[in-house]
Amino acid sequence: MLLICCTSFILSSLHFSIYICMYVNSLVFFFFCSTRKVPIFCFICFCAHRQSQRKKRVNYYIMMANMMTRLDASVFPPRKPGQTDGDLRKELNERKAPRDSTILTRTELDIVRSMIAGKNVMTFPLQSTVRTRTAAANERKQRMQEYDALHRLHGDNDKTLEDIEEEQQKRLHLERAKNLIDEQFEEVRAMNQIVMEAKCVAIRNAQLMEKKRCKEEERAQEEELDQMMLFESKKAQQLYEERERQQIEGRKKNLAVIKAQLDEREVDRIRKLEAHQQEQEAMTRHIERLREEEAAEKLRRQEAARRLMEDAALANAEQIKLKKRQQELELEEDKRVAQYIKEKEERERRFAEEQQRIREEKERELARLRAQQQRVQDKQAELDEVRAKRIQETHAREMRRKEKERKERERAVLQDLARVREQQMEERKRIKEEQRQQEIEELEHIVAVQKLALEQERERKARARQQHEENSLAVLKQIMEVEERRRRERQEYVAEGNHVMMLMRDREAAIEAIRQRKLAELGELGVPEEYCQALMKKIKVRGAV
């Protein structure tokens, strides 16, 4: 016997085939059932429980429990409704059950079920724990009293307290095993199926909440992205406004510089015009003085002077034509400068014409006076002619020098204007180049921000899609596990079909006891009445079928 137990334990420890362990344990089970050595059988089952896989281990316990039910159904009857531990112990003694048999309570059976299913026993509700402690204490006290009465009846008063505790532990283990067997009924599985369906509904609700949360996060991220884009747009708008303001200030500064230059040129022109007028006035005073000095000259000198003035007028007219032609050429080059020069020449021309008109009037007056004095001045005509010619040449040289200086000044003004215009064009090109470079940098920054936002959006969608796939796979895995369990349960139910007639009476009694226990548990846990009615209706329909 000891050799067979050690062989089973070694085979399980070395991870040999589970079927070999099941075969050896089956032999040991039949051997010890004949000798009623239940503790050694429990030790072998514990070894298989430690080394076997979870699903195969549960199937193995189910098979062993069914065999135990078929062999010892007459020895280990199920608890009847309202039957106490003392009455059940008396019935077991009448059926010649082993003295070391143990009666399991409902709490102990739940603990055994949780251990087989791989659950943590500490996850039971707190109220159930408090209830089970009180109930276990009361049941223990009652069992001890019944056991004392039974021993007094049989005359076994010499047992110690340790023996009594050991027998109570054995009864507890047997009751747990019986409850495990009861859990394999189809109606009980239907009850458990309701719990599994509730878990599936809870998982589905959790997935819906997760999906809703993902949508809220996506909406929040979209709103955050919109805020970022709006912030970047406002920032770009502020940059554009700042640049426009700087451009306006630059244009105002340039306009002020140009205006100052024009004012300076206007002041220079007025100063030159005043100098020219002063020169003309000085020349006029000089001519008047000469006329006063030459009042006594002859008519020939007057005639020569008149011809000299006419030649000067013709020369002035020719110069005016040249100036007009030069003004037209300059107007084509730069309208603003040409207009300025044209107005200047026009004013000078009007001034010259006015001076010419005054001179002509004076000359006519002088000619009239000279005509009267012509006879007196005949002798000095030649001297006057030479003097007038000398004066005319001096005046012509002075006029050419002034004209040359004027042209040089105008050329310098044109050069200054051309240089200023070129500087303005270069400054305008530089400003445009800086604006273009800044716009390119801003565009690159906006593109980079958009690219980063798109990349983050793609990563977020990929994570959401992966999470959704993982949730779908988890739900599918749970559904497949449920279907596999249902298929396995149907197969086991078909395999057990040949023994249904044999176990019908005991099975109905056990189911009724389980139903009462489940309803009592639901009542203790405070489950609503409609769920209890649905559970009773489902069990009745199953039993009718």
C-alpha positions, 0 to 999 in steps of 0.5 A: 500500500505504501509502495503504491502511494509513493509511486503515485506521488513520484510520478506526479512530481516528475510531471509524467502523463496525467493519465498515468497518475489518474490510473494509479490513483484509481487503483489506489481508490478502489483498494482503499474503498474496500478497506475504508482508508479514506485519509490515505485516499485524500493524501493521494488526491492532494498529490494529484492536486499539486502536480496536475494541470487545472482543467485535467485536475478538475475532470479527474476529481469529477470522475473520482467523485462520480465513481465514489457516488456510484460505489458508496451512494448507499453508504454516504447519503446526502443530507436531507432538508432540516437534518442535523449533524447528529441525525446524519451521523446516526444514519451513517452508523446505521449504514455501517459507514467508517468511524473516521468519516467527516461531515463537511459544512457549506462554508468548508465545501465552498473553500474546497471548491475555491481551492480546486478552481484555483481561486483565492480563499481570501476573496470571500465577502467579509459578511460571509466570513463573519457569518461562517465563523459564528455558524461554524462555532455553533455547529462545532458546539452542536457536533461536540454535544451530539458526539458526546451523546453518541459516545455515551450511547456506545460506551466510548467515553475514553476518547480524548479531546484530540480524537474528537477534533480529529473526527470532526476534521474528518467529517468536515473533509467528507462534507466538503467532498460531498459538496464538491460532488454536488457541484457537478450536477447539471442544475448546479452548473446551470446555477453557476452559469448564471454567475458566469453570465453576470461576469460576462455582462460586467466585462461587457459593461467595462468594455463599453466604459473603456470605449466611452473613455477612449472616445472622451480622451480622443475628443479631449485630444482633438480639442487640445490640438484645436487649441494648439492650432488656434494658438499658433494661428494667433501667434502667426497673426501677431507676427504678421501684425508686428511685421506690418507695423515695422514696415509702416514705421520704416515707410514713415521714416523713409518718407520723412527722410525724403520729405526732409531732402525735398525740403532741403532742396527747396530751401537750397533752390530758394537760396539759389533763386534769391542769390540769382535775383540778387545777382540780377538786381546787382547787374540791373543796378550796375547797368543803371549806373552805367546808363546814368554814367553813359547818359551823355553817350552818343546814339551809336553807342546806344544802337550798339548796346541795343544790338548787344542786348538783342544778341544776348536775348537770342543767346538766352532764348537758345539756352532756354531751348537747350534747357527745355530739351534737357528737361524732357530727357531728364523727365523720361529718366525720373519724372519727379526730378524732371518735374522739379527741374522743369518747374525751376526752369519755368520759374527762371524763364518767366523771371528772365522774360520779365527781366528781358521785358523790363530791359527792353522797356528800359532799352526803348526808353534809352533808345528814345533818349539816345535818339535825341542825344545821337547828334551829341554822341557821334564823336564818342560812338566808336569808344562806346562801341568798344566799351560796350563790346568789352562789357558784353564779353565780360557779361557773357563770360560771367553768364557762361561761368554761372551756367556751368556752375548751375549745370554742375550743381544740377548734375550733383543733385541728379547724382545724389537723387540717383544714389538715394534711389539706388539705396532705396531700391537695395533697402526695399530688396533687402526688406523683401528678402528678409520677409520672404525668409521669415515667411519660409521659416514660419511655414516650416515651423507650422508644417513641423507642428502639423506633422508632429500633431499628425504623428501623435494622432496616428500613435494614439489611434494605433494604441486605441486600435491595439487596445480594442483588439486586445479587448476583443481577443480577451472577450473571444477567449472568454467566450471560447472558454465558456463554449469549451466548458459547455461542450465538455459538460455536455460530453460528461453529461452524455457519459453519465446518462447511463447511470441517471436511472440508478442515481435519480432518487439520490440525485433529486434529493441532493439537488433539492438540498442544494437548491435550498442551500443556494436559496438560503445563501442568496437570502443571507447575501440579500439577493433580490427576490426576483433572482431567487424566483428565476433560479427556482424556475430554471431548476424546475424546468431542468428537472421536468425535462 
